[in-house]
Amino acid sequence: MSKRLLFFLLLLPLLGAALWASTPARLERTFVDVDLPGDLDDWLDIRERSVAESFGLIPGTEKRITWFTEGERTAWSVVYLHGFSATRQETAPLSGIVARALGANLFETRLSGHGRERAPLTAVRAEDWLADAAEALAIGSAIGERVVVIGTSTGATLAAAMLDDPAMEAVDTLVMLSPNFEPRDPGAAWLTRPAGPLLASLFVGDTRSWEPYNKKQGRYWSTTYPMAAAVEMMRLVDLAKQKLPGTITQRLLLFYSPDDEVISPTAALAIVENTAAPHKSAIEIRDPGDPSHHVLAGDVLSAATTQEIADDIVAFIERQAP
């Protein structure tokens, strides 16, 4: 046996071990009861100030409750889950318009690692975002009898990943804007496969950066973040795809653009079309304003379609509500 062949045979176990070690763990759901205090505003403020002291928080990205009636539970509440690398400013003022039209209290979360001035999306895991979603749903239930969840992109993915959580029982309507069930870039799927993070590090690097379309997007999105955060995003996508298509008890409303450059609208449509729900609808949005046709509403990128989409959401809820 040649020395070269012997070396190769000895190297195989080491290569196999490296592949196994670099394969991300499958994301599993754990159900946790969220213990909320009586004064939600003060509780949220203390927790967000703690994050701000460690990392700095961009003003306008903090978790917040907007009360329709101060301190009182309303018949409806709205919960907003923003997308990967974004913040609640992503589609603002969309959720606020919907909440006011329904006479609802509104909770807008800030997913872990997002909105930071320093070290954005560093050392966060998909498990942290599931915990954030559980907290958001608990708050939504505490401030309203029937909850409307509005999720954009990976925020919609996060909502889908929570479908079998008991906290979802209070959710009446699930609104998905450009849901991320499959990124447009086919290479993203490799991030959770054997050696995926290792290959991403070799070919892309440890950090990803992208150019914002305008100053506000540069302010409210994390335009530079670790590739490890993208791996966590794909772990969440994989979990959501285990839940759908299937059967859900919530009413389901989808907004999408056929020209979306960030996620696959075909995959999103296929999942929604094959999911059984009490009522569901898919609405196509063309030329939203966002050059990538992904963020379909909001003053930052797609101001012209915000009111139209808000009206469609309210009409869907009120038309179907018993």
Salt bridges, closest charged atoms under 4 A:
GLU28 OE2 - ARG26 NE 3.90
ASP45 OD2 - ARG49 NE 2.92
GLU48 OE2 - ARG110 NE 2.84
GLU62 OE1 - ARG88 NH2 3.47
GLU108 OE1 - ARG64 NE 2.73
GLU127 OE1 - ARG125 NE 3.39
GLU127 OE2 - ARG235 NH2 2.91
GLU135 OE2 - ARG47 NH2 2.50
GLU135 OE1 - LYS63 NZ 2.75
ASP164 OD2 - LYS243 NZ 2.77
ASP165 OD2 - ARG29 NH2 2.33
ASP172 OD2 - ARG146 NH2 2.91
ASP172 OD1 - ARG251 NH2 2.14
GLU232 OE2 - ARG125 NH1 3.89
GLU232 OE1 - ARG235 NH1 2.69
ASP259 OD2 - ARG286 NH1 3.61
ASP260 OD2 - HIS294 ND1 2.91
GLU284 OE2 - ARG286 NE 2.56
